[in-house]
C-alpha cells in the first residue's frame, strides 16, 4: 500500500524527535521512522541534558516551542546550575535524567500529536526524481521493500549508518551496542553525489550500584531551589538523587599504559577521529601525562534501576582491562560491570554539502540533522532537528526557509559552523564558539526567539501569554527600580555594608544595582525594609530633614513578585557591554548580509587565492558573512569578492 506524507523523518533519536514534532506542529503530515520503537529518544551515552553551552541550545529549542526542555524538566533526577560563580554568559543548567523515563515520556508525547505517524522500519534507499537540471526527493524505501512517498525527507540516523562497535581488538556491526547498524542508505546518498566520511564516538562502562562503596565517595547534589529548562511555569518539583565523585590514580594509569596496544585506536584499527572535548580515558592518560588523577562521576541512570554511568571513563579497551580499570578506582574495588564500554564508528556527511536551512544543495527537499551531520551530543542534535523540521514543514508550503543568524542564537552559530567550516572531528557546542555570548545567554533565550516561534506557528497561545506576562513584569520592575530611590540613612547603609557598599546621597535602585557586588537580593532587602519610595530628589530631601538619621521605615508590601530577577540584574549590570555588542552587530550586519550573486564563478576570480577559490566553489556561500567564516578564505579574499560584487552592481546586475 502506497503511503504519502509531507515530511518523512528517518531516525527517532533526539534530532528526529524534534524534527517530527516541529513539522507536525506546523501542520505538515509527518511520518517518524525508527529502527526500534522502544528506543525513541534514547540516551545511549550520558543520561543527562544540558551543561556548558548545551543548556543554551535546549533553552532556545524551548523558546521556539520545541520538545527537549519540557521533556528534561519532566524526567530529571537532579538539576544543577554550573559555573554559578562566573559571569552570566557562561552559566548553564544541567539535568541528570532518568534514561528510560525520558525516552518513554517523549514517545508518549509524540504519539499524541495530531498529524504525526510513527513507524518501525530500516530505510535502505531514497526515491529521487531526476531531470537534466535538478534532483528532487520523492520518498524512501525500506529493507522490506516498502516505498513511502514524501515531499521532503529528513535524515537523522545518528551513529547507525554502517556502524561498527569496537571493544578491544574485537568489533562487530552495530549502530549502538545490541542494536543493528543501518546499511544501504549511505550507498544511496553517495550514488546521488554526496560525500561521506567516518567519525568515532564512545561510551563508558555501566556498573551495578549495589557493589559500589558510596560511603567513601564525595557526594554531589543538585540545587536546593532548582532552575528549569522550559520557560513555561509550574515545572514539576521532584525528589533529587545525588551523583558521586571518584578519581583515577597511578594504578589506573599504569593499567591503561600497559594495555594501549590492545586499544583499537592506538592499534590503528580505528583511523577516524573522536570528539576532542570528550576524550577516552586512555586518551586522557596519554595526552595529559602530567596529571596524576582524573575526575570520574558516578551518575544514576534512573530511579528504578541500580545501573550507574561512569562519566569520564569512555574507553574501547578490552573488557578484561575495563574490569581492572574500574576496580582500581576508590569505592569501586568490588564493582560489577553490567554493560561494557565501547567505541562506535559510523558514516557521516560533511555539512558543507547542505545550506543554512539544512537542506541539500543538490537534492531539493532532502534535509539532514544530528550526528550524521558531524556533531556530538543530544542537544546539538535536537537543535539541528528543530531547524530541519521547521524548514521541511515550510518547504512543503512553498515558504521561504527560516535561517538562524549567529547574532541571534547558539542554534545559528552551530549551523553556520557546520555548513561553512570543514570539520574533521565531532562538533561540540561551546560558549567560546559564539562571538556574541553576552547577548546569547541561556536566561534570555525566550526574549530572543519566542516571537519568532510565534510567527512561524510553533508557539501556542498559552506559551505566548506566559511570555508576554513575563515581559510586562520585567518592564514594570525596571520602571520601579528607576523611580524608587533609597536615602543614606543608617538602616540603608547597614544593609549595603553586607555587600561592601555605601551611599552618601539619594540613589535609585537601578543605579545601585549597577554597582559591582550589589545583587538582586540586596535590592529586595532594601525594597522590603527601608525607605525606598517613588519620590523626586526634592521630596526625598524634605523627608530626610524630618526624619531622625536612625529612623526605620516599615516593610513595603508592593514589591513585584515572581519577576525574572537574574535577567533584570544582568541587563542592568551589563548594560554598557550589551550596548557595545549590539553596536558591533549592527556594524557587522552591513557586511554580513551582502548577498553573493548566484552567477559568480568563484574559479574565474583570478585575484582570489587558490585555496579560497577551491573552498568558495565547494561551499558556495550566499552572503559575504558566510564566506568570511570559511577556513582558508582570508580578509584579502573577501575584499576581492566585495570588489567583484560592486562591479556587477555597477553593471546593472541585481544582487
N, C-alpha and C positions, 0 to 999 in steps of 0.2 A: 504494500500500500504506500503510495507516494504521500509524503508529508511536506508542507510548505510553511516556512517561517520568515519573519522579517530579519531576525538575528539568531544565529546559531553560535553558542559558546562551547568551545571544545576544551574541557578540563574544568573541574569543580573544586580547585583549591581556592585560596583567598582572592586571587585575581579573577578567576572565573565567576565566583560567587558575587563579587562586587560588580562585575560587568553585567551579569544576568539581571541582578537586582536593578541596576541603573536603567538598562534598556527597557525592561518590563515596566518600570515605574513611569517611563516616558511614553508608554503606550504602544511600544513595539511588541508584536507577538514573538516570544523568545523561547528558545529551547536550550537548556543547560545539559550538556553531555558529560557524564562521569564514568571513569573506568570502573568505579565501585561506589554504589550509592551509600555504603556505610562509612566512606572516608571523605565525604563532603566537608570542606573547610577543616580538614585535619591539620593538626600541628605536629608534623613529623619530626621536627627538631625541638627547639626550646619551647615549652608550653608557656609562652609569655607574649605580651603585646606592649609595644612602646619602647621607651628608652631614648637615649640622646638622638635628636633629630627625627627618629621614627615616630615619637609621640606627636610631633608637629604634623606628620603625614596623616596620622589617624584622626587628629582633630580637624584637619582640613577635609578629610573624607566625610566626617560627621557634619561639618558646617555646610557641605554641599547637599546633605540629605542621604549620605551613604550608610553602610551597614556595620563596618568594623567597630566603631566606637560604642554603639549600643550593645553589640554582642559581647565586647570585652567588659563593659560595665555590668552586664547581667551574669557573668560567669567567673568573676575574679576570685582568686584565693587570697590575694594580697595586692594592695595598691601603695605605691611609694613614689614620692617626688624626688628625682635625682638632681644633683647639682643645686640644691636649695640654697646653699650659701653663696652661689655665684650669681652672675648677672641674669636678668630676665630672659635674655636671648637664648641662653643655653640650658635653662631649666627644662626638665622633661618628666613626664609621668610614665611609670612602668607598672604593668599589671602582671602578676603571676597568675596564670589562668588554669582553670580546670579543663584539661585537654579534651576529655570525652564530652563534658557538658557543653563546651564551646561548640564543638562540631555538631552535636545534637540540636543545640539552640538555633544555629544558623540553618541547618537542614529544615527544621520545623518552620522557621520564619519564611524561607524561600518557598516551601510547599504551599504556603497560604497567600502567595502574591498572585493576583489575577493576571492572566496573560503569560504566565511563566510555566512551562512544562519541564520536567526533569526526566532524563532517560539514561539508562546504563548501557554504554557501548564503547568500543575502541574504534577510533577513527583512523583509517589506513590511507585515505586519499581525499583529494579535493576535486570538486567538479568545477571546471573553469570554462567559460565561453571565450574563445579566442577569435579575434579578427585580425586583419592585416595591420590595424592601427592600435589595438588595445586588447587587454585581457580583463575579464570581469568574473568575480566569484559567483558561482551558482548553487553551491551546496557542498555536502560532504558524503563520503562513502564509508560504511562501517566494515569491520572484519567479517561480519556475517553477510556481506553483500548488499545490505540495505542502502538505499540512496535517500538522503534527506535534503530537500532544497531550501535555500535561504538567500535572501537579498544581500545579506552580509554574513561574514563568518569571523569570529574572534578566536585566535589560537592562544590558549592559556595552559599549556601542557606541563609546566613546571620542569621537573627533572626526569620526566618519563621517556622522552624521545631517545631511543637507543640507549637507555640507561644501563649502566653496569656498576654493580656494587662490589667493593673490594674489602676484604678482611685479610690482612697479611698478604701473602703471595697468591691467595685464592680469590677467584672472582666468579660472579655469575650474573646473568642477565636479570635486571630488576630496576624499576623506577624508584622504589624505596625497598628496604628490607621486607621481604614477604609479599611484595606486590609486583605484578607483571610490568615489564617495560613495554613501551609502545613502539611498534615498528610500522614502517610504510609511509608515515606522514612526512618524515624528513625527506625521503626519496621523492615524494610527490612535490614538495616545495622546491627541492633542488632542480627537478625537471622543469619547473617554471622560471628558473633563472636565479633563485635565491642562493646565497652562500651560507653554509652552516659551519660552525666551529664547535669545539668541545670545551666544557668547563667542568670543574670539580667542586664538590662541597662535602661536608662530613658531619658526623653526629657522635656524641659521646655514649658511653655505656649507661644503661639504666640499672638501678640497684634495688634490692629488696630492703625497704626501710626497717624491717624488723631486725635485721642483722647489723644495724649501724648504731654505734655508741654516741648518741646525740648529746649526752650529758657533758662530754668534754669539748664539744664544739661551740663556736661562737654563734649566738642566736641573732637573727636579723628579722625584725618585724616590719610590717607596713606602717603607714602613717595612722596616728590615732584618729585624726579627722581628715579622711582621705579626699582628694580631688578626684574628678571623674573625666573620662574621655569625651562623653557626649555633653553637648550644651543644653540638652533637654533637662528639665527639672525632675526632682523626685527619683534620683538614681537609687538603686537598691543598696541598703546597708547590710553587708554580710559579715559573718564571723571570719576574721582573718587568720591565716595559718603562717607560721614562721618559716623562713629559709635558714640554712646553716652554712657556716664557712669553715672549710678546711684548707690545708696548704700542701703543696708538693714539698719535698725535701731532697737532700742529697742522694738518699737511697732511690727515690723515684727517678731522679735524673740519671743515675748510674744504670738503672734498668733500661731506660729509654735509649741511652747512648750505646749500650751493649747490643741492642737489637735493631739498630737503624737499617741494617742490611735486609731485614725482614719487612721493612715498610715498603709498600708499593710505590710510594712517592720517591724515596731515596734509592730504590732498586731500579727506577726508570720505567716501571710498568705503567704508572700514570704520568703522562707527559704534559697534560693540561694544567692550568693554574687554578688554585683555590682562592677563597676570599682572604684578602690581605688583613682585614680587621677582625677576623675570627679564625686565627691560625690553629692548626692542630697542636696537641701538647708536645709532639716530637719537634714541630717547627719552633715552638717557644723555647724549648731546651737548646736547640741548635743555634737559633738566631740571637738569643739573649743569654749568652754564656755567663755573663757577669751576675745574673740574677740567681740568688740562692734558693728562691722559692716563688711559686706562682699561686695566686688565689684560685680556689675551686669552690663553687657554690653547690650546695645540696638543695635542690628545689623540688617540692612535691608536684606530682603530675595530676593530682585530683583529690577530692575529699573522700572518695570511696575506693581508694587504692593505696597500696603500700609502695607503689613504684616511685622511685626518686631519680631525678635527672641530675647527672654530674656535670653541671655547667662549667665550661672551660677546659674540659678533658676530651675534646673531639680527637679521634685517632683512627688510623687504619691499620694499626699494628695487629699481629695475630692474636687470637683470643687468649692463648696461654700467657702472652705478655700482658694483655689487658688485665688479667687476674693479678699478676704481680704488681702492676702499677697501682691498681685500686687498693690492694691490701697493704701497700707501703704508706698509705695516707693515714694521718691521725684520725681516730674514730672509725676507720674502715678496716681495721685489722682482720675482722671476721666477715667482711661484706660479701654479699652474694650478687653476682651479675645475673640479671634476668633477661636483658637484651644486649647483645654485644654492640660495641661501636663499629662504625664502618664509614668508608668514603664512597661517594657515588659520582661517576662522571656521566655526562649527558650532552646531547646536542643542543645548541642554541643558535639564534640568528642575530648577528650584529645589528644594532639599532639604526645604523646609517642607511639601511635599506627601507626605512619607514619614515614617515613625516611626523610633524608635531601632534597630529590627531591620532597617531599610532596606526595609521593605515599604510599599507604597502604603496610604494611609489610606482610599482609596475603592475599590480593586480588590484583593480578597483574593488572596493568592498571587502577586502581582506585586511583584518586588523590583528594585532598581536599585543600581548601584555604578560608581565610576570617574569619568572626565572628564565623562561625560554627566550626572553629578550636580553638576558645577560645580567640580571640583578640578583641580589641575595636578600632574604628577609620577607616575612609575611607582609609587613607594612608597605614596602616598596612595591610588592606585587599587587596589593589591594589598591594602592594609589593609581597604578597604571590601569588596573581593571576598571575603575570607575570612569577614567578618561576614555578608554576604549568602548565601554558600554554606552556612555553618553554620545560619543561620536558615531557609533554604529546606529544607535537609535535616531540620530539626526540625519544620517546619510540616507536611511530608507524613506525619510520625509523630504529629501532634497533640500535640507537646510545646510547652511554653512557650518563647517566644523568648529568646535569650540577649542581654542588654543589657550593654554595656560601660560602666562608670562612668568619669567624669572622673578620679576619685581613684585608679583602678587602672591606667590605661593611656593612652598617647597615642592609641590607637585610639578609646577612649571620648571623649577630648577632640575628636578630629577629627569623629566622627559627631555628637556633641552640638552642636558648632558648626554643622555642615551642616544639621541638621534643626530648629534653633531660631533661627538667625540668618539674616536675609535678606542674601545675598551679591550684589554687583554686579560681581565680578571673580573670576577663577580662584583658588580657595583653595589656599594652600600651608601645610604644617605648619611651625611654628616652635617652638622651645623656650619662647619667651615666651608662647605661647598657653596653656601649662599653668600653673596656679597651684600645682601640686604637683610641679614638675620635679625637686626634690631627691630625692623618693621615686621618681619615674618615670625612673630613669637607664637608659641602654642596657645597662649591665653586669648589672643585676638583673632584666631582663625575664623570665627563666626563673623566678625566685623569685616573681614576681607572677602569672604566667599558666600555667605548666606544669601545675600542679594542676588548673586549670580545663580546660585542653586534655585532660587525662587523664579528667576526669569526663564530658566530653561525647563522648569517643571518638576524638579526633584524635591524641593522644599514644600511640604504640605502646609495647610492653614494653621495647624497647631504650632508647628515649629516657627512659622513666620510670626505668629502672635507672641510667642515667648521671646523671640529675638527683638521685636520692636519694644516690648515692655522693658527689656534689659537696656536698650539704647536710651529709652526715655529716662530710666533711673540714673544712668550714667550722666546724662545731660543735666538733670536736676541736681545731682550730687556735686558736680563740678561748679554749678552756679552757686550752690550753698557754700562750698569751700571758698569761692571767690568773694562772696559777700559777707561771710562771717569772719569777725576779727577777734583775736584774743588780746588781752591787755597785760602789761608787765606787772601784775600783782604777784605776791609771794606764791600763791597756790599754783599759778601758771608755771612759774619758773621752777617750782619744786617738781612738777611733773616733767618739765623739759629737761631738768638735771639728770633724770634717769636715762635720757637719750643724748647726754653730753651736749646740751644746747641751752641757750638762754635768750631772752629778748629784752630790749630796753625801751621799745616803743610799740604801739599797737601794730599788729601784723595780721593779715588774712591767713586763714588756714591753708589756702592754696599756696601762698608764698612760703609758709612754714614747711609744707610737705616737700617743697623743692630742696630743702636742706639735706645734706648727707646725714644719715643716721636717724632722721625723722621718718618713722614708718606710719602706716595707717593705724596701727594700734595706739600710737601716741595721739593721732588726730581724734580717734574715738574717745580716748580718755579725756582729752581736753573738751570735746564736744559734750560729754556727759557730766563733767564735774566742775567746770569753771566758767567764768564769764566768756561766752562765745556767742555773740548776737549780731544780727544783721543791722549794723549802725554805720552812720557816717563817722569819719575821724573826729569831727566836731562834737558829735553826740557822745562818742567814747570819752573824749577829754572831759566833758562836763560830768559824765558819770564817775570818772576817776576822781574828780575833785570832791565828789560827795561821799565816795567810799573810803573807809579806812584801808590802808595797804594790805591788811591781813584778812579782809572780809572774804567769805566763801559763798559763791553763788550756787544754789541748789541744782541738782542734776536736771538736764533737759530731757524731755520725752519725745522730741520731734526729730531725732536723728534718723536719717533714712536707713531703712533696714533692707537686708538681702541685696546689697549692692556688690558689684564685682570689684572688691577693694584693690586686689592686686593689679588689675588692669588700669584702674584710675591712678593708683600710685605710680605705676610705670610710665604712663602717658604724661603725668605731671612732672615727675622727676627727670625724665629723659627727653623732655620736650625739645630742647635745643639740638640734641643729637638726632632725634627723629626728623626734625625740620631740615637739618642738613642733609640727611639721607634722602628725604623726599626731593630736595633740590637737585641732588646728584642724579636721581632717577629721571627727573624732568629734563635735565640736560642730555642724559644718555638716550632718552626716548627719541630725541631728534634724529640721532644716527641709527638707533636700534630698529626703527620701523621703516627705514628707507628700503623699499622693495627692489629686489633684483629682477630685471625683466627675464621672463622665461626664454626669450630669444637669445640671450647672451650665450655665446660659445666660449666657455672658460679656456678651452685648449688653444683658442686662437689669440688669447690676450698675451702677447709675447713679453710684456713687461712684468708679468707675474713670475714668481719663482717656479721652477719645475714642480716642486713639491706642492705648492699652492694650486697650480693648475690641475694636478692629479687629484688632490683632495676635494677641491671645489667641484670638479666634474663628477666625482664619485658621489658626493653627498648632496649636491645641488641645493644649497641653501636658498631660501626665498627672501631673506632680508639681510641687510648688512650686519645687523646684530648677530644673527646666527653664523654668518661667515666668519666674524671676528673671533668666535669661540672654537673654531675648528683647529685642531692641532696641526701645526705646520703652516698656518696662514698668519703672516706677520702684519704689523701695522702698515708697512710699506705696501704689502699686497692689498690691504683694504683701501689705501689711498688710490691705487691703480683702479680698483673696482669703482670707487666713487667718481673718479675722473671719467671712466667709460660710461657710467650711468648719466652723468651730466651731459656728455656728448650726445647720447641717444635722446635726451630730453630736448637739447637744442635742435636736434634734427627733426623734432616733432613727434617722437615716439612717446606714447603714454606709458608711464612707469607705474 
